[in-house]
Structures are given as structure tokens and as C-alpha cells.
Amino acid sequence: MTTAAYLRELRKTFPKLAKKHGTPLFIVSKTLLLEQVARFRKLLPRVEPFYAVKANPNPDVLKVLAQAGLGFDVASPQEIDWVLNAGATPDKLVYANTMKRNESIAFACKRKVNLMTFDSEYELTKIARYAPGASVMIRIKVPNVGSIIELSLKFGADPADAVPLLLKAGRLGLKPVGVSFHVGSQCTHGDNYLEAFELCKIIVNDALLKQLPLEMIDIGGGFPIRHFDTDEDWFANMAPAIDMELRRLFDPSMRIIAEPGRAMVGPACMLLTSVVGKSIRNNKHWYFLDDGVYGALSGIIFDHCKYQFEVLKKGPTQLRPWPDLRVTRSISSLAPRNCLNWTSATWSMPAGSAPILWPVRPPSTASLRPNRSWSRKEKRWARPSQKAKAKSQEPKPRVQSPQSSVQGPTSSRACARTSPRCRTGCASASARTKRST
């Protein structure tokens, strides 16, 4: 069964799951999760995936990935415990947090997690004190062009300082084993990886000249996923160039690992929610869900994600006509030029009338029958008072503008404008003409 066919069959079970468990309901497909593991290994056969636990630390997810033989990228003592409890062994963990608490380093050492990353001399001193003899990798700063979140702004040492820091690690009793980097989250610029590989190759060669052989390269994460069905598959497009460059630059003896998180688990996850309320604000429909940015949709704020929503059930159509109103001209003459911002509903008029499209907000008073007017003060439709009726029926006096003989663009004919400014201008022009004669 293809992935598309599997997803169609899976969606058919959502109503039953929602009825049984309620909403919001977070769904993870084991089939899709294992499919992503196989896909990653197929696209990058040289790379060992170390799943970034922060992406989804669900115990069942960790257990499935541990059984599939993946390593794990952990960043806290809690994540270390979660992964070990899921069945992973300590040699399958990399403590890839370059700013660790002293207690966290000691905790990792106690759990026999010996592979760690660093990007400063201060971190080296802490690791040497609380985890003596640990294996360390230097994290360097690399280009993050085109990434949604640029992690090199606050993590990573300057590449020129990499070899001196690795030599310092050896003098402190630690074991320098490699170089790591991260191109940023959701990286769609494949050249970031290629440039980072070149930097790593320079560091490896320079370290070898200093009698410091390195054995590992950690290419980090940031592999992009498709949030919409219409999105381009950036990872599949970049993978061939990444794999070719790794084979060209590094010997088969060099161990290559990566830290995919969202790229591994994201396509296997779905969120099932319910619409709990609706409203109309600024001529737009608002739908309120029972989950949001403070729950499973927090990626909208923290990771700048844009999710694809699908409607599984259509509710009843709610008609909203304006009471006791009649249209005296076509509705097209009332709508603004950009009708995309208007929401319309079909309203069946009383018997003997044809249905029309009615905008959510009331039309201008020019289209209403004369015995109804919109009161801005009272914010309602009201009948005009007798005094207002009498005033509206009084004939308005016509103001005739004096003609002027002054030659100019507007003085060759009588001014038909009735604004005070125009009348003043015409009167002054007439006065100047009389004085000149």
C-alpha cells in the first residue's frame, strides 16, 4: 500500500477515534514513523541518524526508534532517562548541548553517557571536572542562509578556533573525537551543508597535522519537511548532493552521524481538534479550536511553522439575513472592488421574491427604503423623527456663482460648484475684475 492510500484509510478512522478518546487528540502513526526512518537511511546511506528527542519525547516514539537501531541526541538529564528507559544503550547517546549545568554533566557521566559537544573553553573546563575522560566534539559556526531559525547566532565556535580548542581538550584529559555543526532549523539551502563539509574537512586535515586524528563528523539536523501537500520535497532534492559530497571529502573510516528531529517524526504526527466556537470579526470568519499555540500548535510561535488544516466534517450552514430590509439596486453596486474580503450568505426573501447574496455588514443607507436610516449614535436602524422628516422635505435653495470675465482656466464660464471655498474664490476673482475695469 502506498503512503497516500494509507493516509486515506487512516483518515477514515479519525471520527471513531475522536468519539472514543475525545479531542484534542494527538495521533502518531508507527507505520509512517518507520517509513521515515527507512527513507532517511535510503537518502543518506552514509549517515547514522541520532534522533533529536526534543522533537517528540513520547515514550512510545522513543521505544519504536530504539528498536529500529537509531541513536539519540539528548539535551538534558530528563531526556537521558527517557531514552535509557525506552531501551537504548548509553553508547547510542550524544549529549549535544553545548551549555550544560554542572549537575547535568555529572548525571550524564553517572549514566555512562560519554559523548558530548562543546563550543567554548569554559565548557571544556566543566566537562573535564565533572566527566573526566569523556569524548568530546567541537561545535563550529557555519552558514545558516535560508534556515527558518539560525542557530549559529548563539551556538558554535569560530572554525579558526576549532583545532586549538581540541588540543586544549586533550591537555585537560578529555578525548577529542570530532567536529559537529548545525545549519539551522528547516534549512532549504543545500549549499549550507556543502560549505560546512568543506570547513570540517579543513579542520580534520589541520588536526591531523597536529598529531590529533579525528574519527567523527556530526552534521546536525535542520532537514526540512513538507508542511503542505503542495510543498516541494526539499530534503529529497538536497540529499543526493549531500551524500556525494560526504563520499568525496571523507574516508569510509570517518564516522558520520546526524541529528534529525522533525524530519524523522513530523510526517508521522497528526492533531485532531474540534471547532468549539465561531464568530465574525472584521468581515472574516473565525473558528476557535480546542487546542492552540499554548498546546500542540506551539510550533507556530516557536518554530514559525505553518500547518495544513483539513476539514473532516461539515457542520450546518447558518444563514444570517438582515431583518426588514429591501434592496433598491443590485448588490454588485454595493460591494467594494476587492470582494475577497467580504463574506456573503444566500438569503431567501419572502414568497414571490428571488434569492440574493447579502453581505455580512449592512449596505449603505442609499440602498435602503427612505423610512429606515442607520443611526450611528444608537447603532441601530431607526425611523426618522417628524422634525427630521420635515427638514428633509424642505427645498434647498440654489446658490448661483457669479460669472467672471477674468481669463484663466476656470473663469471663462460660470462656476457650478457649491462649496464655500469655490464660491469665495469666484467672488474674489469677480471683485478683482471690477476694480480693473
C-alpha positions, 0 to 999 in steps of 0.5 A: 500500500502506498503512503497516500492510500494509507493516509486515506484509510487512516483518515477514515478512522479519525471520527471513531477515534475522536468519539472514543478518546475525545479531542484534542487528540494527538495521533502518531502513526508507527507505520509512517514513523518507520517509513521515515526512518527507512527513507532517511537511511535510503537518502543518506546511506552514509549517515547514522541518524541520532534522533533529536528527542526534543522533537517528540519525547513520547515514550512510545516514539522513543521505544519504536526508534530504539528498536529500529537501531537509531541513536539519540541526541539528548539535551538534558538529564530528563531526556537521558532517562527517557531514552535509557528507559525506552531501551537504548544503550548509553553508547547510542547517546550524544549529549549535544548541548553545548551549555550544560549545568554542572549537575547535568554533566555529572548525571550524564557521566553517572549514566555512562553517557560519554559523548558530548559537544562543546563550543567554548573553553569554559565548557571544556573546563566543566566537562573535564571536572565533572566527566573526566575522560569523556569524548568530546566534539567541537561545535563550529559556526557555519552558514545558516542562509535560508534556515527558518531559525539560525542557530549559529547566532548563539551556538558554535565556535569560530572554525579558526578556533576549532583545532586549538580548542581540541588540543586544549581538550586533550591537555585537560584529559578529555578525548577529542573525537570530532567536529559537529555543526548545525545549519539551522532549523528547516534549512532549504539551502543545500549549499549550507551543508556543502560549505560546512563539509568543506570547513570540517574537512579543513579542520580534520586535515589541520588536526591531523597535522597536529598529531590529533586524528579525528574519527567523527563528523556530526552534521546536525539536523535542520532537514526540512519537511513538507508542511503542505501537500503542495510543498516541494520535497526539499530534503529529497532534492538536497540529499543526493548532493549531500551524500556525494559530497560526504563520499568525496571529502571523507574516508569510509573510516570517518564516522558520520552521524546526524541529528534529525528531529522533525524530519524523522517524526513530523510526517508521522504526527497528526492533531485532531481538534474540534471547532468549539466556537465561531464568530465574525470579526472584521468581515472574516470568519473565525473558528476557535479550536480546542487546542492552540499555540499554548498546546500542540500548535506551539510550533507556530510561535516557536518554530514559525511553522505553518500547518495544513488544516483539513476539514473532516466534517461539515457542520450546518450552514447558518444563514444570517439575513438582515431583518426588514430590509429591501434592496433598491439596486443590485448588490454588485453596486454595493460591494467594494472592488476587492470582494475577497474580503467580504463574506456573503450568505444566500438569503431567501426573501419572502414568497414571490421574491428571488434569492440574493447574496447579502453581505455580512455588514449592512449596505449603505443607507442609499440602498435602503427604503427612505423610512429606515436610516442607520443611526450611528449614535444608537447603532441601530436602524431607526425611523426618522423623527417628524422634525427630521422628516420635515427638514428633509422635505424642505427645498434647498435653495440654489446658490448661483456663482457669479460669472467672471470675465477674468481669463484663466482656466476656470473663469471663462464660464460660470462656476457650478460648484457649491462649496464655500471655498469655490464660491469665495474664490469666484467672488474674489476673482469677480471683485478683482475684475471690477476694480480693473475695469 
